[in-house]
Amino acid sequence: MKKEDINPGDWHRILFGEAPVEFLVEVFVRTFIIYTVLLIIVRLLGKRMSGQLTISELSLMVTMGAIVAPAMQIPQLGVLLGMMILFCALIFQRTLYHFEFKSQRFEEISQGTVSTLVENGIIQLESMDESKISRQQLFTALRNKNVFNLGEVSRVYMEACGTFSIYKNENPFAGLPIYPPSDSGINGFSQKIFPDKPVCETCGYVSDESQKYQSCPVCNSLNWISASVSVSTSAS
């Protein structure tokens, strides 16, 4: 489009573009056809596509979005081209599923592996760094499961699809409190503070009073706070 063709007051061009008004009816037909085929393709891809997406599935969804738009909106392109590319995407993804089912190694390469983020109340900082997960993201996931200190946690896994799997301790112990620092009112209500049990604020390692002014043996941090343990509100 040339510079002189741009007119801010040209509402016909702004609303309809350079295509004739009749093309809107064709867009409706194109959209109906492509949308119907897209529903069929997603259904054939399996139940995973309607749940938490894996890396390959997310890539496929982005690709499918780029595929369907031109076939619906560009007059020079027919819908058969878009449909053919959609079926090619279906074949590619189904082939990927097959090789992932046959080979665990191939599945790990294409989808990633499970990472252990917390082990017996201690944050695995190396795994956190490899998974590109911040402490606040981890704490948010735990608080969503009504966990308010790491003493309640046996394991936290970051699944390959990006979800958190959280397993609690049957017998919680004093650990790092993970409630927001601004919410001081939670102390004494659902958390019992242990001033004589210092806990590393960085990784959650619980020590004794003698190590309070020394570096953490797990992460070498010098930041210590008092550990806490969750108590039921009925008991209080």
C-alpha positions, 0 to 999 in steps of 0.5 A: 500500500502506498503512502497516499492510499492511507486516509484516516477518514477512509472508513470503508478501508478501515472496516472492510480493507481492500476486499469487497463487502461481499467477501465478508460472507465468504469469510463466514463460510471459510471460518465455519469450514476451518473451525469445523476441521480444526475441531476434528483435528483437535479431537483426533489429537487426543484428550491431552489437548484439552488438558495441561499442554506439553511443550510439543502440544503448545508448539502445535497449538501456536502453529495451528493458530498461524495456519488457520488465520490466512485460510480464513481471511486472505482471498487469494488462498483457498481453504483446502490449503489450510485443511491440508496443513492441518492434517499434516500437523495431525500426522506429525503430532501423532507420529511424535506421540508414537515415538514418545510411547515407544522410547522413554529416551525420546520422550525425555528429549521432546518433553523434558523430565521431572524435577524435584524442587523440594525434598524433606522440607529443603528447597533444591536450589539447583533444580529450581535454577534448572527449571527456571522457577522462582521461590515465589512461584513455588510458594504460591503453588504450595499456598494454593494447597494450604501449605504454609511452611516447608515442614509440611512438605515431603516432596514437590515435583515440577512435572514435564508439562509444567504442573506441580505435584505436592506430597505432604509429610504425615508428621509435619515438623518445624520448617521455613514459613512461606506465608507472605511476610506482610501477613503477620497475623497468621502467627499464633493462629495457624503457625507456631513459632520456634525461636530456638530453631533457626531455619535458612531463609534461602533453602529451608534447612533447619538447624539449631541455635548454635548455627544461627550465626554461621553459614548454612551447610546446604546453600552457604546463606547467612540469612536465618529466621525462626522456624514455624510449624502449622497447627490446626485452628481447632487445636488453638 
